[in-house]
């Protein structure tokens, strides 16, 4: 598998994980309490989503509000 295919798979996994988090208040609370992206990645893995820091960075780069932690931009609150 090429690097771009791996990136696309991780980006898709991250999008699916974010959709799950938005629907699950307990999972959302876990993400909001995460101290760093490694904890977010561990939470995603524990829920069956294989992502890495570069997938989070690619997602984060799509946001315009960089004042929040990377993953906080997922919730639009």
N, C-alpha and C positions, 0 to 999 in steps of 0.2 A: 504494500500500500504506500502511495506517495505521501510526502509531507502535507501537501494540500488536502489530500483525502482524509488524513488523520486529523488535520485541523478542522475540516468541515464536520467530521464525526463528533469531535469534542465540542464544537460550537453548537451542533444540534443537541447533544446531550445536555449542555449547559442551558439551552433554551427550554428543554423539557423539564430540567430540574427547577428552573426559575418558575415555570408554570405550576409545578407541584407545590413549591414553597408558597406561592401566592394563594393557593387553595387550602393550605394546611396551617392553621394558626400555631400549632406546637412547633412545627418545623421552622416556621417563620421566626418564632421567638429564639430558637436555637441559632439561626443564622444571624439575627440581630445581636445576639450575645457573643458571637464569635469575635475573638480578639485579633485574629489575623487570617489571611487567605488560606493558610495551611489548615486551619480548623474548618473553614468553609469547604475546602476540598475533601477533608475527612468526613464531614457530614454528608456531602454529596455521595461519596463512595459507600458510606454505610447505607445509603438509600438506593444503591445500584447504578449510580451515575459516575462514569469515569471521566474526570476532567483534570486539567492541570492549570498552573498559574498563567500560562500563555492564553488559554481559552478565556480566563477571567479578564486578562488584560485586553484582549480583542473586544470583549463585550463592553468593558469599561470605557474604551476609547470611543464608543458610540454615544456616550453621555456628554452633556455639556456642563453639568454641575460637578466639578471635580473637588468641591469642598467637603464632600462626604466620603466615608470609606467606600472602597470599590463596590462592594456588594449592596450597600445601602441604596444606591441608585436604582436597584431592581424594583423597589417597592413604591416609588412615586408618592411618597407621603410628605 
